[in-house]
């Protein structure tokens, strides 16, 4: 029996009421069937958007963080084999120096360490000093996390 590894993404329930990742209106939500568009070529364009909805790549980000210090070609090939598309890998991993960031935001309240590939082809963390104890939440209502660990600093009201 062939036991393959699970995919590095989760399917989100986009049919439930008030799913945040689902857009409220399509690309043509404001212009379709308007008088100006009736004679236009825009009606002959496809209705599907360019964004693929309903995917959560948190398992991919945790996988990549667990592979820090390992050779990039092996990590990349395993990740691509377990994904539906390769784009999300480069949301967190920078191949060029000018693309490096200390952390990336993956949602309203989730952050992950930025990664890069060094000159020797090893996966590294951009700034290991950044962590849940160095970051402050943007709001009082959400549980902000860094690499899955809640922030230790409390929200400071800007009025104070």
Phi and psi in radians as a Rosetta constraint file:
Dihedral C 1 N 2 CA 2 C 2 CIRCULARHARMONIC -1.576 0.35
Dihedral N 2 CA 2 C 2 N 3 CIRCULARHARMONIC 1.923 0.35
Dihedral C 2 N 3 CA 3 C 3 CIRCULARHARMONIC -1.701 0.35
Dihedral N 3 CA 3 C 3 N 4 CIRCULARHARMONIC 1.795 0.35
Dihedral C 3 N 4 CA 4 C 4 CIRCULARHARMONIC -1.516 0.35
Dihedral N 4 CA 4 C 4 N 5 CIRCULARHARMONIC 2.720 0.35
Dihedral C 4 N 5 CA 5 C 5 CIRCULARHARMONIC -1.296 0.35
Dihedral N 5 CA 5 C 5 N 6 CIRCULARHARMONIC 2.632 0.35
Dihedral C 5 N 6 CA 6 C 6 CIRCULARHARMONIC -1.202 0.35
Dihedral N 6 CA 6 C 6 N 7 CIRCULARHARMONIC 2.730 0.35
Dihedral C 6 N 7 CA 7 C 7 CIRCULARHARMONIC -1.156 0.35
Dihedral N 7 CA 7 C 7 N 8 CIRCULARHARMONIC 2.757 0.35
Dihedral C 7 N 8 CA 8 C 8 CIRCULARHARMONIC -1.656 0.35
Dihedral N 8 CA 8 C 8 N 9 CIRCULARHARMONIC 0.567 0.35
Dihedral C 8 N 9 CA 9 C 9 CIRCULARHARMONIC -2.622 0.35
Dihedral N 9 CA 9 C 9 N 10 CIRCULARHARMONIC 2.796 0.35
Dihedral C 9 N 10 CA 10 C 10 CIRCULARHARMONIC -2.094 0.35
Dihedral N 10 CA 10 C 10 N 11 CIRCULARHARMONIC 2.566 0.35
Dihedral C 10 N 11 CA 11 C 11 CIRCULARHARMONIC -1.507 0.35
Dihedral N 11 CA 11 C 11 N 12 CIRCULARHARMONIC 2.240 0.35
Dihedral C 11 N 12 CA 12 C 12 CIRCULARHARMONIC -1.555 0.35
Dihedral N 12 CA 12 C 12 N 13 CIRCULARHARMONIC 2.656 0.35
Dihedral C 12 N 13 CA 13 C 13 CIRCULARHARMONIC -1.400 0.35
Dihedral N 13 CA 13 C 13 N 14 CIRCULARHARMONIC 1.758 0.35
Dihedral C 13 N 14 CA 14 C 14 CIRCULARHARMONIC -1.643 0.35
Dihedral N 14 CA 14 C 14 N 15 CIRCULARHARMONIC -0.003 0.35
Dihedral C 14 N 15 CA 15 C 15 CIRCULARHARMONIC -1.659 0.35
Dihedral N 15 CA 15 C 15 N 16 CIRCULARHARMONIC -0.161 0.35
Dihedral C 15 N 16 CA 16 C 16 CIRCULARHARMONIC -1.274 0.35
Dihedral N 16 CA 16 C 16 N 17 CIRCULARHARMONIC 2.792 0.35
Dihedral C 16 N 17 CA 17 C 17 CIRCULARHARMONIC -1.201 0.35
Dihedral N 17 CA 17 C 17 N 18 CIRCULARHARMONIC 2.326 0.35
Dihedral C 17 N 18 CA 18 C 18 CIRCULARHARMONIC 1.073 0.35
Dihedral N 18 CA 18 C 18 N 19 CIRCULARHARMONIC 0.768 0.35
Dihedral C 18 N 19 CA 19 C 19 CIRCULARHARMONIC -1.331 0.35
Dihedral N 19 CA 19 C 19 N 20 CIRCULARHARMONIC 2.200 0.35
Dihedral C 19 N 20 CA 20 C 20 CIRCULARHARMONIC -1.199 0.35
Dihedral N 20 CA 20 C 20 N 21 CIRCULARHARMONIC -0.546 0.35
Dihedral C 20 N 21 CA 21 C 21 CIRCULARHARMONIC -1.359 0.35
Dihedral N 21 CA 21 C 21 N 22 CIRCULARHARMONIC -0.246 0.35
Dihedral C 21 N 22 CA 22 C 22 CIRCULARHARMONIC -1.451 0.35
Dihedral N 22 CA 22 C 22 N 23 CIRCULARHARMONIC 2.277 0.35
Dihedral C 22 N 23 CA 23 C 23 CIRCULARHARMONIC -1.291 0.35
Dihedral N 23 CA 23 C 23 N 24 CIRCULARHARMONIC 2.558 0.35
Dihedral C 23 N 24 CA 24 C 24 CIRCULARHARMONIC -1.303 0.35
Dihedral N 24 CA 24 C 24 N 25 CIRCULARHARMONIC -0.611 0.35
Dihedral C 24 N 25 CA 25 C 25 CIRCULARHARMONIC -2.337 0.35
Dihedral N 25 CA 25 C 25 N 26 CIRCULARHARMONIC 2.679 0.35
Dihedral C 25 N 26 CA 26 C 26 CIRCULARHARMONIC -1.373 0.35
Dihedral N 26 CA 26 C 26 N 27 CIRCULARHARMONIC -3.039 0.35
Dihedral C 26 N 27 CA 27 C 27 CIRCULARHARMONIC -1.094 0.35
Dihedral N 27 CA 27 C 27 N 28 CIRCULARHARMONIC -0.544 0.35
Dihedral C 27 N 28 CA 28 C 28 CIRCULARHARMONIC -1.895 0.35
Dihedral N 28 CA 28 C 28 N 29 CIRCULARHARMONIC 0.346 0.35
Dihedral C 28 N 29 CA 29 C 29 CIRCULARHARMONIC -1.057 0.35
Dihedral N 29 CA 29 C 29 N 30 CIRCULARHARMONIC -0.539 0.35
Dihedral C 29 N 30 CA 30 C 30 CIRCULARHARMONIC -1.662 0.35
Dihedral N 30 CA 30 C 30 N 31 CIRCULARHARMONIC -0.383 0.35
Dihedral C 30 N 31 CA 31 C 31 CIRCULARHARMONIC -1.942 0.35
Dihedral N 31 CA 31 C 31 N 32 CIRCULARHARMONIC -0.313 0.35
Dihedral C 31 N 32 CA 32 C 32 CIRCULARHARMONIC -1.138 0.35
Dihedral N 32 CA 32 C 32 N 33 CIRCULARHARMONIC 2.349 0.35
Dihedral C 32 N 33 CA 33 C 33 CIRCULARHARMONIC 1.202 0.35
Dihedral N 33 CA 33 C 33 N 34 CIRCULARHARMONIC 0.279 0.35
Dihedral C 33 N 34 CA 34 C 34 CIRCULARHARMONIC -1.433 0.35
Dihedral N 34 CA 34 C 34 N 35 CIRCULARHARMONIC 2.800 0.35
Dihedral C 34 N 35 CA 35 C 35 CIRCULARHARMONIC -1.060 0.35
Dihedral N 35 CA 35 C 35 N 36 CIRCULARHARMONIC -0.628 0.35
Dihedral C 35 N 36 CA 36 C 36 CIRCULARHARMONIC -1.210 0.35
Dihedral N 36 CA 36 C 36 N 37 CIRCULARHARMONIC -0.490 0.35
Dihedral C 36 N 37 CA 37 C 37 CIRCULARHARMONIC -1.562 0.35
Dihedral N 37 CA 37 C 37 N 38 CIRCULARHARMONIC -0.240 0.35
Dihedral C 37 N 38 CA 38 C 38 CIRCULARHARMONIC -1.046 0.35
Dihedral N 38 CA 38 C 38 N 39 CIRCULARHARMONIC -0.737 0.35
Dihedral C 38 N 39 CA 39 C 39 CIRCULARHARMONIC -1.603 0.35
Dihedral N 39 CA 39 C 39 N 40 CIRCULARHARMONIC 0.027 0.35
Dihedral C 39 N 40 CA 40 C 40 CIRCULARHARMONIC -1.503 0.35
Dihedral N 40 CA 40 C 40 N 41 CIRCULARHARMONIC 2.810 0.35
Dihedral C 40 N 41 CA 41 C 41 CIRCULARHARMONIC -1.321 0.35
Dihedral N 41 CA 41 C 41 N 42 CIRCULARHARMONIC -0.213 0.35
Dihedral C 41 N 42 CA 42 C 42 CIRCULARHARMONIC -1.076 0.35
Dihedral N 42 CA 42 C 42 N 43 CIRCULARHARMONIC -0.456 0.35
Dihedral C 42 N 43 CA 43 C 43 CIRCULARHARMONIC -1.195 0.35
Dihedral N 43 CA 43 C 43 N 44 CIRCULARHARMONIC -0.345 0.35
Dihedral C 43 N 44 CA 44 C 44 CIRCULARHARMONIC -1.612 0.35
Dihedral N 44 CA 44 C 44 N 45 CIRCULARHARMONIC -0.047 0.35
Dihedral C 44 N 45 CA 45 C 45 CIRCULARHARMONIC -1.390 0.35
Dihedral N 45 CA 45 C 45 N 46 CIRCULARHARMONIC 2.714 0.35
Dihedral C 45 N 46 CA 46 C 46 CIRCULARHARMONIC -1.171 0.35
Dihedral N 46 CA 46 C 46 N 47 CIRCULARHARMONIC 2.642 0.35
Dihedral C 46 N 47 CA 47 C 47 CIRCULARHARMONIC -1.542 0.35
Dihedral N 47 CA 47 C 47 N 48 CIRCULARHARMONIC -0.303 0.35
Dihedral C 47 N 48 CA 48 C 48 CIRCULARHARMONIC -1.291 0.35
Dihedral N 48 CA 48 C 48 N 49 CIRCULARHARMONIC 2.546 0.35
Dihedral C 48 N 49 CA 49 C 49 CIRCULARHARMONIC -1.483 0.35
Dihedral N 49 CA 49 C 49 N 50 CIRCULARHARMONIC -3.117 0.35
Dihedral C 49 N 50 CA 50 C 50 CIRCULARHARMONIC -1.661 0.35
Dihedral N 50 CA 50 C 50 N 51 CIRCULARHARMONIC -0.177 0.35
Dihedral C 50 N 51 CA 51 C 51 CIRCULARHARMONIC -1.703 0.35
Dihedral N 51 CA 51 C 51 N 52 CIRCULARHARMONIC 2.260 0.35
Dihedral C 51 N 52 CA 52 C 52 CIRCULARHARMONIC -1.547 0.35
Dihedral N 52 CA 52 C 52 N 53 CIRCULARHARMONIC 2.008 0.35
Dihedral C 52 N 53 CA 53 C 53 CIRCULARHARMONIC -1.591 0.35
Dihedral N 53 CA 53 C 53 N 54 CIRCULARHARMONIC 2.772 0.35
Dihedral C 53 N 54 CA 54 C 54 CIRCULARHARMONIC 1.528 0.35
Dihedral N 54 CA 54 C 54 N 55 CIRCULARHARMONIC 0.412 0.35
Dihedral C 54 N 55 CA 55 C 55 CIRCULARHARMONIC -2.147 0.35
Dihedral N 55 CA 55 C 55 N 56 CIRCULARHARMONIC 2.377 0.35
Dihedral C 55 N 56 CA 56 C 56 CIRCULARHARMONIC -2.063 0.35
Dihedral N 56 CA 56 C 56 N 57 CIRCULARHARMONIC 2.053 0.35
Dihedral C 56 N 57 CA 57 C 57 CIRCULARHARMONIC -1.746 0.35
Dihedral N 57 CA 57 C 57 N 58 CIRCULARHARMONIC 0.358 0.35
Dihedral C 57 N 58 CA 58 C 58 CIRCULARHARMONIC -0.989 0.35
Dihedral N 58 CA 58 C 58 N 59 CIRCULARHARMONIC -0.742 0.35
Dihedral C 58 N 59 CA 59 C 59 CIRCULARHARMONIC -1.042 0.35
Dihedral N 59 CA 59 C 59 N 60 CIRCULARHARMONIC -0.594 0.35
Dihedral C 59 N 60 CA 60 C 60 CIRCULARHARMONIC -1.136 0.35
Dihedral N 60 CA 60 C 60 N 61 CIRCULARHARMONIC -0.802 0.35
Dihedral C 60 N 61 CA 61 C 61 CIRCULARHARMONIC -1.115 0.35
Dihedral N 61 CA 61 C 61 N 62 CIRCULARHARMONIC -0.692 0.35
Dihedral C 61 N 62 CA 62 C 62 CIRCULARHARMONIC -1.193 0.35
Dihedral N 62 CA 62 C 62 N 63 CIRCULARHARMONIC -0.646 0.35
Dihedral C 62 N 63 CA 63 C 63 CIRCULARHARMONIC -1.066 0.35
Dihedral N 63 CA 63 C 63 N 64 CIRCULARHARMONIC -0.826 0.35
Dihedral C 63 N 64 CA 64 C 64 CIRCULARHARMONIC -1.119 0.35
Dihedral N 64 CA 64 C 64 N 65 CIRCULARHARMONIC -0.682 0.35
Dihedral C 64 N 65 CA 65 C 65 CIRCULARHARMONIC -1.143 0.35
Dihedral N 65 CA 65 C 65 N 66 CIRCULARHARMONIC -0.567 0.35
Dihedral C 65 N 66 CA 66 C 66 CIRCULARHARMONIC -1.280 0.35
Dihedral N 66 CA 66 C 66 N 67 CIRCULARHARMONIC -0.303 0.35
Dihedral C 66 N 67 CA 67 C 67 CIRCULARHARMONIC -1.727 0.35
Dihedral N 67 CA 67 C 67 N 68 CIRCULARHARMONIC 0.158 0.35
Dihedral C 67 N 68 CA 68 C 68 CIRCULARHARMONIC -1.055 0.35
Dihedral N 68 CA 68 C 68 N 69 CIRCULARHARMONIC 2.322 0.35
Dihedral C 68 N 69 CA 69 C 69 CIRCULARHARMONIC 1.685 0.35
Dihedral N 69 CA 69 C 69 N 70 CIRCULARHARMONIC -0.046 0.35
Dihedral C 69 N 70 CA 70 C 70 CIRCULARHARMONIC -1.825 0.35
Dihedral N 70 CA 70 C 70 N 71 CIRCULARHARMONIC 2.815 0.35
Dihedral C 70 N 71 CA 71 C 71 CIRCULARHARMONIC -1.096 0.35
Dihedral N 71 CA 71 C 71 N 72 CIRCULARHARMONIC 2.298 0.35
Dihedral C 71 N 72 CA 72 C 72 CIRCULARHARMONIC -1.071 0.35
Dihedral N 72 CA 72 C 72 N 73 CIRCULARHARMONIC -0.751 0.35
Dihedral C 72 N 73 CA 73 C 73 CIRCULARHARMONIC -1.010 0.35
Dihedral N 73 CA 73 C 73 N 74 CIRCULARHARMONIC -0.700 0.35
Dihedral C 73 N 74 CA 74 C 74 CIRCULARHARMONIC -1.213 0.35
Dihedral N 74 CA 74 C 74 N 75 CIRCULARHARMONIC -0.725 0.35
Dihedral C 74 N 75 CA 75 C 75 CIRCULARHARMONIC -1.132 0.35
Dihedral N 75 CA 75 C 75 N 76 CIRCULARHARMONIC -0.800 0.35
Dihedral C 75 N 76 CA 76 C 76 CIRCULARHARMONIC -1.080 0.35
Dihedral N 76 CA 76 C 76 N 77 CIRCULARHARMONIC -0.787 0.35
Dihedral C 76 N 77 CA 77 C 77 CIRCULARHARMONIC -1.140 0.35
Dihedral N 77 CA 77 C 77 N 78 CIRCULARHARMONIC -0.665 0.35
Dihedral C 77 N 78 CA 78 C 78 CIRCULARHARMONIC -1.181 0.35
Dihedral N 78 CA 78 C 78 N 79 CIRCULARHARMONIC -0.716 0.35
Dihedral C 78 N 79 CA 79 C 79 CIRCULARHARMONIC -1.131 0.35
Dihedral N 79 CA 79 C 79 N 80 CIRCULARHARMONIC -0.788 0.35
Dihedral C 79 N 80 CA 80 C 80 CIRCULARHARMONIC -1.093 0.35
Dihedral N 80 CA 80 C 80 N 81 CIRCULARHARMONIC -0.648 0.35
Dihedral C 80 N 81 CA 81 C 81 CIRCULARHARMONIC -1.155 0.35
Dihedral N 81 CA 81 C 81 N 82 CIRCULARHARMONIC -0.406 0.35
Dihedral C 81 N 82 CA 82 C 82 CIRCULARHARMONIC -1.840 0.35
Dihedral N 82 CA 82 C 82 N 83 CIRCULARHARMONIC 0.180 0.35
Dihedral C 82 N 83 CA 83 C 83 CIRCULARHARMONIC -2.006 0.35
Dihedral N 83 CA 83 C 83 N 84 CIRCULARHARMONIC 2.831 0.35
Dihedral C 83 N 84 CA 84 C 84 CIRCULARHARMONIC -1.462 0.35
Dihedral N 84 CA 84 C 84 N 85 CIRCULARHARMONIC -0.439 0.35
Dihedral C 84 N 85 CA 85 C 85 CIRCULARHARMONIC -2.709 0.35
Dihedral N 85 CA 85 C 85 N 86 CIRCULARHARMONIC 2.770 0.35
Dihedral C 85 N 86 CA 86 C 86 CIRCULARHARMONIC -1.582 0.35
Dihedral N 86 CA 86 C 86 N 87 CIRCULARHARMONIC -0.214 0.35
Dihedral C 86 N 87 CA 87 C 87 CIRCULARHARMONIC -0.954 0.35
Dihedral N 87 CA 87 C 87 N 88 CIRCULARHARMONIC -0.790 0.35
Dihedral C 87 N 88 CA 88 C 88 CIRCULARHARMONIC -1.071 0.35
Dihedral N 88 CA 88 C 88 N 89 CIRCULARHARMONIC -0.353 0.35
Dihedral C 88 N 89 CA 89 C 89 CIRCULARHARMONIC -1.055 0.35
Dihedral N 89 CA 89 C 89 N 90 CIRCULARHARMONIC -0.713 0.35
Dihedral C 89 N 90 CA 90 C 90 CIRCULARHARMONIC -1.513 0.35
Dihedral N 90 CA 90 C 90 N 91 CIRCULARHARMONIC 0.082 0.35
Dihedral C 90 N 91 CA 91 C 91 CIRCULARHARMONIC -1.260 0.35
Dihedral N 91 CA 91 C 91 N 92 CIRCULARHARMONIC -0.508 0.35
Dihedral C 91 N 92 CA 92 C 92 CIRCULARHARMONIC -1.985 0.35
Dihedral N 92 CA 92 C 92 N 93 CIRCULARHARMONIC -0.454 0.35
Dihedral C 92 N 93 CA 93 C 93 CIRCULARHARMONIC -1.831 0.35
Dihedral N 93 CA 93 C 93 N 94 CIRCULARHARMONIC 2.186 0.35
Dihedral C 93 N 94 CA 94 C 94 CIRCULARHARMONIC -1.772 0.35
Dihedral N 94 CA 94 C 94 N 95 CIRCULARHARMONIC 2.278 0.35
Dihedral C 94 N 95 CA 95 C 95 CIRCULARHARMONIC -1.632 0.35
Dihedral N 95 CA 95 C 95 N 96 CIRCULARHARMONIC -0.445 0.35
Dihedral C 95 N 96 CA 96 C 96 CIRCULARHARMONIC -1.875 0.35
Dihedral N 96 CA 96 C 96 N 97 CIRCULARHARMONIC 2.618 0.35
Dihedral C 96 N 97 CA 97 C 97 CIRCULARHARMONIC -1.098 0.35
Dihedral N 97 CA 97 C 97 N 98 CIRCULARHARMONIC -0.647 0.35
Dihedral C 97 N 98 CA 98 C 98 CIRCULARHARMONIC -1.258 0.35
Dihedral N 98 CA 98 C 98 N 99 CIRCULARHARMONIC -0.230 0.35
Dihedral C 98 N 99 CA 99 C 99 CIRCULARHARMONIC -1.605 0.35
Dihedral N 99 CA 99 C 99 N 100 CIRCULARHARMONIC -0.072 0.35
Dihedral C 99 N 100 CA 100 C 100 CIRCULARHARMONIC -1.217 0.35
Dihedral N 100 CA 100 C 100 N 101 CIRCULARHARMONIC 2.399 0.35
Dihedral C 100 N 101 CA 101 C 101 CIRCULARHARMONIC -2.355 0.35
Dihedral N 101 CA 101 C 101 N 102 CIRCULARHARMONIC 2.557 0.35
Dihedral C 101 N 102 CA 102 C 102 CIRCULARHARMONIC -1.084 0.35
Dihedral N 102 CA 102 C 102 N 103 CIRCULARHARMONIC -0.699 0.35
Dihedral C 102 N 103 CA 103 C 103 CIRCULARHARMONIC -2.644 0.35
Dihedral N 103 CA 103 C 103 N 104 CIRCULARHARMONIC 2.820 0.35
Dihedral C 103 N 104 CA 104 C 104 CIRCULARHARMONIC -2.171 0.35
Dihedral N 104 CA 104 C 104 N 105 CIRCULARHARMONIC 2.598 0.35
Dihedral C 104 N 105 CA 105 C 105 CIRCULARHARMONIC -1.726 0.35
Dihedral N 105 CA 105 C 105 N 106 CIRCULARHARMONIC 2.278 0.35
Dihedral C 105 N 106 CA 106 C 106 CIRCULARHARMONIC -1.926 0.35
Dihedral N 106 CA 106 C 106 N 107 CIRCULARHARMONIC 0.024 0.35
Dihedral C 106 N 107 CA 107 C 107 CIRCULARHARMONIC -3.016 0.35
Dihedral N 107 CA 107 C 107 N 108 CIRCULARHARMONIC -2.880 0.35
Dihedral C 107 N 108 CA 108 C 108 CIRCULARHARMONIC -1.118 0.35
Dihedral N 108 CA 108 C 108 N 109 CIRCULARHARMONIC -0.626 0.35
Dihedral C 108 N 109 CA 109 C 109 CIRCULARHARMONIC -2.364 0.35
Dihedral N 109 CA 109 C 109 N 110 CIRCULARHARMONIC 0.312 0.35
Dihedral C 109 N 110 CA 110 C 110 CIRCULARHARMONIC -2.064 0.35
Dihedral N 110 CA 110 C 110 N 111 CIRCULARHARMONIC 2.289 0.35
Dihedral C 110 N 111 CA 111 C 111 CIRCULARHARMONIC -2.254 0.35
Dihedral N 111 CA 111 C 111 N 112 CIRCULARHARMONIC 2.624 0.35
Dihedral C 111 N 112 CA 112 C 112 CIRCULARHARMONIC -2.348 0.35
Dihedral N 112 CA 112 C 112 N 113 CIRCULARHARMONIC 2.661 0.35
Dihedral C 112 N 113 CA 113 C 113 CIRCULARHARMONIC -1.068 0.35
Dihedral N 113 CA 113 C 113 N 114 CIRCULARHARMONIC 2.430 0.35
Dihedral C 113 N 114 CA 114 C 114 CIRCULARHARMONIC -1.327 0.35
Dihedral N 114 CA 114 C 114 N 115 CIRCULARHARMONIC 2.472 0.35
Dihedral C 114 N 115 CA 115 C 115 CIRCULARHARMONIC -2.086 0.35
Dihedral N 115 CA 115 C 115 N 116 CIRCULARHARMONIC 2.763 0.35
Dihedral C 115 N 116 CA 116 C 116 CIRCULARHARMONIC -2.605 0.35
Dihedral N 116 CA 116 C 116 N 117 CIRCULARHARMONIC 2.880 0.35
Dihedral C 116 N 117 CA 117 C 117 CIRCULARHARMONIC -1.848 0.35
Dihedral N 117 CA 117 C 117 N 118 CIRCULARHARMONIC 2.105 0.35
Dihedral C 117 N 118 CA 118 C 118 CIRCULARHARMONIC -1.357 0.35
Dihedral N 118 CA 118 C 118 N 119 CIRCULARHARMONIC -3.131 0.35
Dihedral C 118 N 119 CA 119 C 119 CIRCULARHARMONIC -1.118 0.35
Dihedral N 119 CA 119 C 119 N 120 CIRCULARHARMONIC -0.428 0.35
Dihedral C 119 N 120 CA 120 C 120 CIRCULARHARMONIC -1.540 0.35
Dihedral N 120 CA 120 C 120 N 121 CIRCULARHARMONIC 0.029 0.35
Dihedral C 120 N 121 CA 121 C 121 CIRCULARHARMONIC 1.416 0.35
Dihedral N 121 CA 121 C 121 N 122 CIRCULARHARMONIC 0.458 0.35
Dihedral C 121 N 122 CA 122 C 122 CIRCULARHARMONIC -1.859 0.35
Dihedral N 122 CA 122 C 122 N 123 CIRCULARHARMONIC 2.413 0.35
Dihedral C 122 N 123 CA 123 C 123 CIRCULARHARMONIC -1.318 0.35
Dihedral N 123 CA 123 C 123 N 124 CIRCULARHARMONIC 2.218 0.35
Dihedral C 123 N 124 CA 124 C 124 CIRCULARHARMONIC -2.317 0.35
Dihedral N 124 CA 124 C 124 N 125 CIRCULARHARMONIC 2.780 0.35
Dihedral C 124 N 125 CA 125 C 125 CIRCULARHARMONIC -1.511 0.35
Dihedral N 125 CA 125 C 125 N 126 CIRCULARHARMONIC 2.368 0.35
Dihedral C 125 N 126 CA 126 C 126 CIRCULARHARMONIC -1.083 0.35
Dihedral N 126 CA 126 C 126 N 127 CIRCULARHARMONIC -0.914 0.35
Dihedral C 126 N 127 CA 127 C 127 CIRCULARHARMONIC -2.381 0.35
Dihedral N 127 CA 127 C 127 N 128 CIRCULARHARMONIC 1.684 0.35
Dihedral C 127 N 128 CA 128 C 128 CIRCULARHARMONIC -1.158 0.35
Dihedral N 128 CA 128 C 128 N 129 CIRCULARHARMONIC -0.234 0.35
Dihedral C 128 N 129 CA 129 C 129 CIRCULARHARMONIC -1.269 0.35
Dihedral N 129 CA 129 C 129 N 130 CIRCULARHARMONIC -0.444 0.35
Dihedral C 129 N 130 CA 130 C 130 CIRCULARHARMONIC -1.341 0.35
Dihedral N 130 CA 130 C 130 N 131 CIRCULARHARMONIC 2.314 0.35
Dihedral C 130 N 131 CA 131 C 131 CIRCULARHARMONIC -2.779 0.35
Dihedral N 131 CA 131 C 131 N 132 CIRCULARHARMONIC -3.066 0.35
Dihedral C 131 N 132 CA 132 C 132 CIRCULARHARMONIC -1.137 0.35
Dihedral N 132 CA 132 C 132 N 133 CIRCULARHARMONIC -0.346 0.35
Dihedral C 132 N 133 CA 133 C 133 CIRCULARHARMONIC -1.490 0.35
Dihedral N 133 CA 133 C 133 N 134 CIRCULARHARMONIC -0.221 0.35
Dihedral C 133 N 134 CA 134 C 134 CIRCULARHARMONIC -1.760 0.35
Dihedral N 134 CA 134 C 134 N 135 CIRCULARHARMONIC -0.149 0.35
Dihedral C 134 N 135 CA 135 C 135 CIRCULARHARMONIC -1.872 0.35
Dihedral N 135 CA 135 C 135 N 136 CIRCULARHARMONIC 2.613 0.35
Dihedral C 135 N 136 CA 136 C 136 CIRCULARHARMONIC -1.996 0.35
Dihedral N 136 CA 136 C 136 N 137 CIRCULARHARMONIC 2.470 0.35
Dihedral C 136 N 137 CA 137 C 137 CIRCULARHARMONIC -1.169 0.35
Dihedral N 137 CA 137 C 137 N 138 CIRCULARHARMONIC 2.667 0.35
Dihedral C 137 N 138 CA 138 C 138 CIRCULARHARMONIC -1.473 0.35
Dihedral N 138 CA 138 C 138 N 139 CIRCULARHARMONIC -0.426 0.35
Dihedral C 138 N 139 CA 139 C 139 CIRCULARHARMONIC -2.541 0.35
Dihedral N 139 CA 139 C 139 N 140 CIRCULARHARMONIC 2.906 0.35
Dihedral C 139 N 140 CA 140 C 140 CIRCULARHARMONIC -1.475 0.35
Dihedral N 140 CA 140 C 140 N 141 CIRCULARHARMONIC -0.442 0.35
Dihedral C 140 N 141 CA 141 C 141 CIRCULARHARMONIC -1.431 0.35
Dihedral N 141 CA 141 C 141 N 142 CIRCULARHARMONIC -0.431 0.35
Dihedral C 141 N 142 CA 142 C 142 CIRCULARHARMONIC -1.754 0.35
Dihedral N 142 CA 142 C 142 N 143 CIRCULARHARMONIC 2.715 0.35
Dihedral C 142 N 143 CA 143 C 143 CIRCULARHARMONIC -1.633 0.35
Dihedral N 143 CA 143 C 143 N 144 CIRCULARHARMONIC 1.825 0.35
Dihedral C 143 N 144 CA 144 C 144 CIRCULARHARMONIC -1.445 0.35
Dihedral N 144 CA 144 C 144 N 145 CIRCULARHARMONIC 2.373 0.35
Dihedral C 144 N 145 CA 145 C 145 CIRCULARHARMONIC -2.234 0.35
Dihedral N 145 CA 145 C 145 N 146 CIRCULARHARMONIC 2.642 0.35
Dihedral C 145 N 146 CA 146 C 146 CIRCULARHARMONIC -2.208 0.35
Dihedral N 146 CA 146 C 146 N 147 CIRCULARHARMONIC 2.007 0.35
Dihedral C 146 N 147 CA 147 C 147 CIRCULARHARMONIC 0.960 0.35
Dihedral N 147 CA 147 C 147 N 148 CIRCULARHARMONIC 0.592 0.35
Dihedral C 147 N 148 CA 148 C 148 CIRCULARHARMONIC 1.515 0.35
Dihedral N 148 CA 148 C 148 N 149 CIRCULARHARMONIC -0.042 0.35
Dihedral C 148 N 149 CA 149 C 149 CIRCULARHARMONIC -1.846 0.35
Dihedral N 149 CA 149 C 149 N 150 CIRCULARHARMONIC 2.262 0.35
Dihedral C 149 N 150 CA 150 C 150 CIRCULARHARMONIC -1.085 0.35
Dihedral N 150 CA 150 C 150 N 151 CIRCULARHARMONIC 2.561 0.35
Dihedral C 150 N 151 CA 151 C 151 CIRCULARHARMONIC -1.042 0.35
Dihedral N 151 CA 151 C 151 N 152 CIRCULARHARMONIC 2.516 0.35
Dihedral C 151 N 152 CA 152 C 152 CIRCULARHARMONIC -1.615 0.35
Dihedral N 152 CA 152 C 152 N 153 CIRCULARHARMONIC -0.424 0.35
Dihedral C 152 N 153 CA 153 C 153 CIRCULARHARMONIC -1.361 0.35
Dihedral N 153 CA 153 C 153 N 154 CIRCULARHARMONIC 2.577 0.35
Dihedral C 153 N 154 CA 154 C 154 CIRCULARHARMONIC -1.588 0.35
Dihedral N 154 CA 154 C 154 N 155 CIRCULARHARMONIC 2.797 0.35
Dihedral C 154 N 155 CA 155 C 155 CIRCULARHARMONIC -1.169 0.35
Dihedral N 155 CA 155 C 155 N 156 CIRCULARHARMONIC 2.292 0.35
Dihedral C 155 N 156 CA 156 C 156 CIRCULARHARMONIC -1.827 0.35
Dihedral N 156 CA 156 C 156 N 157 CIRCULARHARMONIC 2.186 0.35
Dihedral C 156 N 157 CA 157 C 157 CIRCULARHARMONIC -1.198 0.35
Dihedral N 157 CA 157 C 157 N 158 CIRCULARHARMONIC 2.231 0.35
Dihedral C 157 N 158 CA 158 C 158 CIRCULARHARMONIC -1.178 0.35
Dihedral N 158 CA 158 C 158 N 159 CIRCULARHARMONIC -0.285 0.35
Dihedral C 158 N 159 CA 159 C 159 CIRCULARHARMONIC -1.309 0.35
Dihedral N 159 CA 159 C 159 N 160 CIRCULARHARMONIC -0.502 0.35
